[in-house]
Amino acid sequence: MALKCGIVGLPNVGKSTLFNCLSNAKAQSANYPFCTIEPNIGTISVPDDRLEKLEKLVNPQRVMPTTMEIVDIAGLVKGASKGEGLGNQFLANIRETDAIIHVLRCFDDGNVVHVDGSVDPVRDKEVIDIELQLKDLETIEKRLQALSRIIKSGDKEAIKENDLALRIKAALEGGESARTVKMEETEYPIMKSFQLITSKPVMYLCNVDEASVKSGNAHVDAVKEAVKDESAEVLVIGAAIESDIMELETYEERQMFLDELELEEPGVNRLIRSAYKLLDLDTYFTAGEKEVRAWTIKKGMTAPQAAGVIHTDFEKGFIRAEVMKYGDFVELGSESAVKDAGKFRVEGKEYIVEDGDIMHFRFNV
């Protein structure tokens, strides 16, 4: 599933450093692959401890983690909505992503120049918010203009669309992002059709110095206060520290460095998992002698849809899914033991796949 998270932020906030850390296979607890598709797009493995446990139980020839795409988007400046700097490129790139990781500088360092002359992450956040909101306002006004001709005919769908567009316009004019607009379930597809940048889910990433990695600092507190009504996660990471970790040659050296900082794992591992969650994704597994593999699905997918992630023929010719729960498999130790315990299930087309399901599909083409 080609779902992308875009890393955005002002220049010199640590975006590229973080992207480079993410793009290094050493960021993971195991040596899983990293693949560069374009200079600013990377496919990264999602750390998952469950794979290691499955590997020990199944002893497969290979292990394949699930992946996601991260896009390092050009730094934005004031006036981007009007094409200033790399504004047009920035806005085109971010529109193609499914979720946003907004990097904010939360460290003081006289050697790293800030584009606005001082460190103020809340101000920085507002600069980007305003530019994105202005661009979305331009988009929604064009849509309202087009709808004004259609609603005269009494088209019910157009009237419904127009109503939502007006509410979004009011929010944007009030300095709020489109994602803050309360909607009925039936209005979500309409919102998606508008292709608004500020409708995308967002996570705020506070880039801090080494002293603030564990407990944050005043800048982080200010960010948390500013976004408290947004239902958005705030993650604290030290990009410079992550970069130092990447320089170490072995897993053991990296672990010693983390122990000294009293950290359980690299911050980029937490970032990847949080981004995966931000995209509203789940993981299911296939497990056999040849391969143990994690597969990415959108939450709420049915068994045939999940099968289609492996191959479209699996979905077209779906007959049934054989399902084991990860917890049962690990506890009991084998497929036969799960069957003996009466916990091996056969599910049909209506089954909603759950995170951690171990599945085998029967199909006929």
N, C-alpha and C positions, 0 to 999 in steps of 0.2 A: 504494500500500500504506500503510494508515494505521497506521504504527508510531511509537510515541512514546518519547522519552527524558524522564524527569522530573528536574528540577533540585531537589535537596533540600539541607538544611543548617539549622543553628541560625539564629535571627534575627541580623541585622547581620554576616553573613559575606561578603556581596557577591553573593548569588543574584540579586536583582532588577537590580542593575547589569549583571551578565553577561547576563541575559535581555534587557534593553533593548539591549545591544550586539548580541546575536544578532538581535534583531528589527528592526535597522536595515539597510536594503539596502546601505549603504556598507560594511558589514562584509565584503562580497564584493569580489573583484578586479574584477568587472564589475557593472553596475547591474541585477541580477536582482531580481525582485519579492519582497516580503514580504507575507504576508497574515495578518491577525489573525482567528482564528476566534472566540475568546473572549478576555476581558481577560488571561487567564494562559496562553493556548495560541497558539503561533506556528508557521506553516509556513515553514521557511527553506530556501534553496537550498544545495545541497552544492557547494562549490568544487571544480572539476575542470579541470585544465589541458588535459586531452585534448579537451574541448569547443572550446577556442580553436584548437587545431591542426586539428580537423575543420572548423571554420568557415572557416578560411583555404583549405582544400583544396576544400570543397564549395561555398562561397559561397551559403548558403541565405538564404531570406527572413527566417527567425528562428531563434534558438537557445533551446532550453528545457532548463535543468539539471534534474537530479533533486532531489527535496525530502524533508524529514523533518520531523516535528513535535517541538517542544520545549515542555514544560509547566513553568511556574514554580509550584512547589507551596508552599503556605503554610509559614512557618517553624515548625519543631517545637520543643517544650519537653519537659522531663522530665514524665513522667506522661501523655504523649500516648496511650499504649496504653490508658489508662483514661479517655480523653476530655478530659484537661486541655488548656487553651488551645484551639487549633484542631485538636486531635488527631484527632477523628473525620473531619473534612474532609480533613486531611492524609493519613491512612491510606487513605481511600476513593480519593483522587486518585492516590496512588502505586500502588495496586493495579491501576489501569487502564493504567499505563505498561508498556513492554516492557523497559526498562533504566533504570539510575539513574546520574545524574551527581551525586556527593556533593561539595558545595563545602565546603572547610575554610579557615578563616581562618588564614593563615600570615604575617601582618604585625602589627607593633606600631604603634599609633596611639592616643594618649591622647584624641583628639577623637572616636573611634568607640568607644562603650561596648560591652563584651562582656557578654553576659547572665550569665556566671558570674564576672565581675570580673577575669579574666586570660586571656591568650592561650595556649591549649594545644590544638592541633588533634587530638592523639591522644585526649585526654579528650573533646573534642567528638564525634569519630567514635564513641567508645564509647557516649556518651549516645544517639545516634541508633540505633546497632546494637542496644543493649539494648531500646529502645522497639519497634523492628521485630521483634526476636526474641520479645519478650513477646506481641506481637499474633499472631505466627505460632504460638507455643506454644498460645495460646487456640484458634486455628483447627484445629491438628492434634489437639488433645485432643478437640474436638467430633467430628472425623472418626473418631478411634479409637473413640469412644463409639458412633457409628453402625455402624462395622464390626464391633464386638463381637457384635452381634446376627446379622449376616450370616454370619460365619465359623463359627458353630456348625453351620450346615448343610453345611459342607465346601466351600463355594464357592472354587475354586482362585484365581480372579482376586482375590477379596476377601482371601484369605490373603496373596497376593503384595502387595497394596496395604497391608495391615496391617503386613507386615514392613518395608516402606519407611517407613511412617508412624512406626513405633517407632524406627527408626534416626534419622529426622529429629528426633523428640522428644528423643532422647538428646543429639543435637548442640545443639539449642536450649537445653536445660537446662544444657549445658556451656559456654554462652556463645558458641557457634559459629552461623554463619548456615546456612540450608538449602542454599545453593549449595556448601558445603564437603563435603557428604555424597557419598561415592563411590557411583556407580550403574552398573548394567548398561544397555546401550542400550535395552532394552525397558522400563526403568523411567522413562525421561524423560517419556513421555506421562502416566504416573501422577503424577509430580511436578508437571507442568503443571496437571493437574486439581485439585490441592490449592489452587492460586492463592495461593501463599505469597509474601510481599513479599521475603523474604531469599533466595529462589531466583533472583531476577532478576540478570543480570550488572551489575557496578558499575564505575565509573571514578571515581577520586579526583582532584578538581580543587583544587590548592593556589593560593589567591588571595594573591599576594605584592605587595610594594611595588616601585617602579621599580628600585631597586638590586638586587633579587633575581630579576628577570625572566629573565636569561640563565642564571645558575648556581644559583639557589635559595638557601636559607639553612638555618639549624639546624632551624627548624620543618618545612621540607620533608624534610630528612634523617630527622627523627623519624617523619614519616608513612610514608616509604618503608620504614623499618625495621619499623614496626607492621603494614604490609600485605604484607610480602615473601612470605608463604605463601598469599596470596589469588589469585594469578595475575591481578591487576587492574592496569590502567595507572594511572600517576600523572602528571598533566599539570600544568605550572606556567604560570599566567597572572596578569597584573596587571590586575584589573578596572578600576581607576582609569585606567590607561594606555589600555585598550581604549575606555573612555568618552571620553578625550581625542581618540583617533583618530577616533571617530564624529563629533566636533564639527567636524572639518576638512571643508571644502567639496568639494575636488577629490581625485581619485585621486593626482595629482602631489604635493599637499600631504601626503597620508597617507603616500606613499612616502618623502618627505623626512624625515618624523617617524620612520618605521621605520628609515631609514638611520642617523639620529642615535643611535638605540638599538641599532644593529647587529642588527636583527631582519629576517628575510627577508619576513615576512608578518604580518598581525594574528594574535594568539593565538586569536581566535574561529574563524578558518579551520581551524586545527589542531584545535580543540575539535569543530567540526562533523564533520570527517573522522573523528576518533577515535570520536565518538558513532555515526556511520554504521557503523563497523567493529564497535563494541560490540553493535550490533543484529544482527550477522552478515549484513550486506547486501552485495550485489554490484551492479554497474552494467553494463547493456549499452546499445548505441546503435542508433538508426535514423538514417540519413543520406540526405537527398535535397534537391532544389532548393528545395522549400517549407520544409523544416524539418530541422535537426539536433537530435536530442533524446536525453537520457539517461533511462533507465528503471530503476527500483529493483526488484530481486528478492532473495529470500532465497537464500543460498548453497545449491547443490545442486538448484535448480529445473531441470526438463526444459524442452525447447524449447516444447511446448504450454503449459506453465504460464507461461513467460515471455511467450508470445504473449497469454495471457489477461490479463496486466497492462495491455495496451493496450486490449483489449476481449474480453469473454467469448466472443463469436462466433468470435474468432481461435482460441481454445482448442478450442471445440466442433467447428469445421470444419477443424482443422489438417491440412494435407497434408504440408508440408515447410518447412524453414527454410534460407535461403541465408545462409551465414556467411563473414565475413571477419574476420581477426584485426586488431585496432587497429594493432599494430606493422607488419604487412604493408602495410596501407592507407597509413599515414603514410610508410613507406619508399618504396613504389612510386608513390604519388601519385594513384591513381585506381582505380575498380572494374575497368575494362578491363585495366589493367596487372596487377592482382591475378589476373584470369582468365588472362591471357597467361602469367603465371608459374606457373600451375597451383596457386594457393593459394586459389582460390575453392571453397568446399565446400558440398555439399548434405547436410543432416542430417535424420534422421527423428525419430520420437516419443521415442526413448530418449536422445537427445542431452542431455547436461548442459551448460547454458550457463555459459560462463566469463566472469569479469570482463573487460570491455573488448571483448567480441564486438560486431561490427557486423552487424546482422541484418535480413533481410527475410523476411516470412512469406507463404507461399502457403496459402490456406484456401478452403474451400467451404462455404457455409451453405445 
